[in-house]
Amino acid sequence: MQPAPGKLTFSKQQIDAALDQLAAEIMHDFPAQKDLHIIITLQGSLFFAADLLRRLDRPLTYDLVRASSYIGRMSSGAVLLDGLEHIDITGRQVVVVDDILDTGLTLSVLLQELYMRHPLSLRLCVLIRKTGNIKVPITADYVGFTMDKEFLVGYGLDHNGQYRNLPEIYTYDPLTK
């Protein structure tokens, strides 16, 4: 097992509890008879989305979209989207699942693109909402954790592609490594 890269911020038990709560909220808002489609943003939300979708005890479909604006710890300011060309969500109930809402830039561009595809409803589910770096105000409908500016790794979150496979979330400072 690899050593902890920083201070433990959210344990596996805390993550599981947040997943249970998020799943319960989504199940409440979208009963089984409603057509539910999930849009999963890659790469960071892969673990989160897989664990969340297994908790949604109802029929659903999903698509994967690659959305990014980060290089290392900094937002590049340019949002890259890949995988939207084949997605048809016209008249469907849609929940976008992302690992983290930080500056709001990436998600604002993605949500705008999805709105233009005429979904019946479009909601946002994030594991973590950070409040200290917001550049574009976005409201998440489902939030697991809220925190300030800390840089996080683990459970899909990374620093230059590393630490995604950790089962817990850590506060990370690459300057101390």
C-alpha positions as CSV (number, residue, x, y, z in Angstrom):
1,M,0.0,0.0,0.0
2,Q,1.4,3.4,-0.9
3,P,2.0,5.9,1.9
4,A,-0.5,8.6,2.6
5,P,0.3,11.7,0.4
6,G,-0.9,14.2,3.0
7,K,-3.4,14.7,5.8
8,L,-6.5,12.4,5.7
9,T,-9.5,14.7,4.9
10,F,-12.3,12.2,4.2
11,S,-12.1,8.6,5.3
12,K,-13.6,5.6,3.4
13,Q,-16.4,5.6,6.0
14,Q,-17.2,9.3,5.4
15,I,-17.2,8.8,1.7
16,D,-19.5,5.8,2.0
17,A,-21.9,7.8,4.1
18,A,-21.9,10.7,1.6
19,L,-22.6,8.2,-1.2
20,D,-25.5,6.7,0.7
21,Q,-27.0,10.2,1.3
22,L,-26.5,11.3,-2.3
23,A,-28.1,8.1,-3.7
24,A,-31.0,8.5,-1.4
25,E,-31.6,12.1,-2.5
26,I,-31.4,11.2,-6.2
27,M,-33.7,8.2,-5.7
28,H,-36.2,10.5,-4.0
29,D,-36.1,13.0,-6.8
30,F,-36.2,10.5,-9.6
31,P,-38.5,7.6,-8.8
32,A,-37.9,4.3,-10.8
33,Q,-40.7,5.1,-13.3
34,K,-38.8,8.2,-14.6
35,D,-36.3,7.9,-17.4
36,L,-32.9,8.8,-15.7
37,H,-29.7,9.4,-17.6
38,I,-26.4,10.0,-16.0
39,I,-23.5,12.0,-17.6
40,I,-20.2,11.0,-15.9
41,T,-17.3,13.4,-16.3
42,L,-13.9,11.7,-16.6
43,Q,-11.3,11.1,-15.3
44,G,-11.7,12.2,-11.8
45,S,-15.2,11.1,-11.1
46,L,-14.8,7.5,-12.3
47,F,-14.6,5.9,-8.8
48,F,-17.2,8.3,-7.3
49,A,-19.7,7.6,-10.2
50,A,-19.2,3.9,-10.2
51,D,-19.9,3.7,-6.4
52,L,-22.8,6.1,-6.7
53,L,-24.5,4.3,-9.6
54,R,-24.3,1.0,-7.9
55,R,-26.3,2.6,-5.0
56,L,-29.1,3.8,-7.4
57,D,-31.5,0.9,-7.3
58,R,-33.5,1.7,-10.4
59,P,-33.1,1.5,-14.2
60,L,-30.8,4.2,-15.7
61,T,-28.5,4.8,-18.6
62,Y,-25.2,6.7,-18.7
63,D,-22.7,8.3,-20.9
64,L,-19.0,9.3,-20.3
65,V,-17.7,12.8,-21.1
66,R,-14.1,13.9,-20.8
67,A,-14.1,17.5,-19.4
68,S,-11.0,19.3,-18.1
69,S,-9.4,22.7,-17.6
70,Y,-6.6,21.8,-15.2
71,I,-2.9,21.4,-15.7
72,G,-1.4,20.3,-12.4
73,R,-3.0,22.4,-9.6
74,M,-4.0,25.3,-11.8
75,S,-6.9,25.9,-14.1
76,S,-5.8,26.6,-17.6
77,G,-8.8,28.8,-18.3
78,A,-9.6,26.7,-21.4
79,V,-12.2,23.9,-21.1
80,L,-11.8,20.8,-23.2
81,L,-14.8,18.6,-23.8
82,D,-14.8,15.2,-25.5
83,G,-17.5,12.7,-26.0
84,L,-20.6,14.9,-26.3
85,E,-21.0,14.3,-30.0
86,H,-23.0,11.1,-29.6
87,I,-25.1,12.0,-26.6
88,D,-28.9,12.5,-27.1
89,I,-30.6,13.7,-24.0
90,T,-33.6,15.4,-25.6
91,G,-36.6,15.2,-23.2
92,R,-34.7,13.1,-20.7
93,Q,-34.1,13.6,-16.9
94,V,-30.3,14.1,-16.6
95,V,-27.9,14.1,-13.7
96,V,-24.3,15.2,-14.3
97,V,-21.9,13.4,-11.9
98,D,-18.5,15.1,-11.3
99,D,-15.9,14.7,-8.6
100,I,-15.4,18.3,-7.7
101,L,-16.9,21.7,-8.2
102,D,-14.0,24.1,-7.8
103,T,-13.8,27.2,-10.0
104,G,-17.1,26.3,-11.8
105,L,-15.5,27.0,-15.2
106,T,-15.4,23.4,-16.5
107,L,-18.9,22.6,-15.3
108,S,-20.4,25.8,-16.6
109,V,-19.2,25.0,-20.1
110,L,-20.4,21.4,-19.9
111,L,-23.8,22.3,-18.5
112,Q,-24.3,25.0,-21.1
113,E,-23.5,22.4,-23.8
114,L,-26.0,19.9,-22.3
115,Y,-28.8,22.5,-21.9
116,M,-28.5,23.1,-25.7
117,R,-29.5,19.4,-26.1
118,H,-32.9,20.1,-24.6
119,P,-33.1,17.7,-21.6
120,L,-36.4,17.6,-19.6
121,S,-34.3,18.4,-16.5
122,L,-30.6,18.8,-15.8
123,R,-29.1,18.5,-12.3
124,L,-25.6,18.4,-10.9
125,C,-24.2,15.9,-8.4
126,V,-20.7,16.5,-7.0
127,L,-18.7,14.7,-4.4
128,I,-17.0,17.9,-3.2
129,R,-17.9,21.5,-3.6
130,K,-15.1,23.9,-2.9
131,T,-16.0,27.4,-1.9
132,G,-12.7,29.2,-2.0
133,N,-11.9,29.3,-5.8
134,I,-15.3,30.0,-7.4
135,K,-15.0,32.0,-10.7
136,V,-18.3,31.0,-12.2
137,P,-21.2,30.6,-9.8
138,I,-22.9,27.2,-10.2
139,T,-25.3,25.5,-7.9
140,A,-24.9,21.8,-7.4
141,D,-28.2,20.0,-6.6
142,Y,-26.5,17.1,-4.7
143,V,-23.3,17.7,-2.7
144,G,-21.3,15.1,-0.7
145,F,-18.8,17.5,1.1
146,T,-18.2,21.2,1.2
147,M,-14.8,22.7,1.9
148,D,-12.6,25.8,1.2
149,K,-9.5,25.9,-1.0
150,E,-7.5,22.8,-0.1
151,F,-6.0,20.8,-2.9
152,L,-7.2,17.2,-2.6
153,V,-6.0,13.8,-4.0
154,G,-7.4,10.3,-3.7
155,Y,-10.7,8.6,-4.7
156,G,-10.3,9.8,-8.3
157,L,-8.8,13.2,-7.5
158,D,-5.2,13.6,-8.7
159,H,-2.1,15.6,-8.8
160,N,-0.6,15.2,-12.4
161,G,-2.4,11.9,-12.8
162,Q,-1.2,10.3,-9.5
163,Y,-3.1,9.3,-6.3
164,R,-6.4,8.6,-8.1
165,N,-6.5,5.0,-6.9
166,L,-6.4,5.8,-3.1
167,P,-9.6,4.8,-1.3
168,E,-9.6,7.9,0.8
169,I,-9.2,11.7,0.2
170,Y,-6.2,13.6,1.4
171,T,-5.2,17.2,1.5
172,Y,-2.1,17.5,-0.6
173,D,0.7,20.0,-0.8
174,P,3.2,19.0,-3.6
175,L,5.7,21.6,-2.1
176,T,6.1,19.4,0.9
177,K,6.7,16.2,-1.1
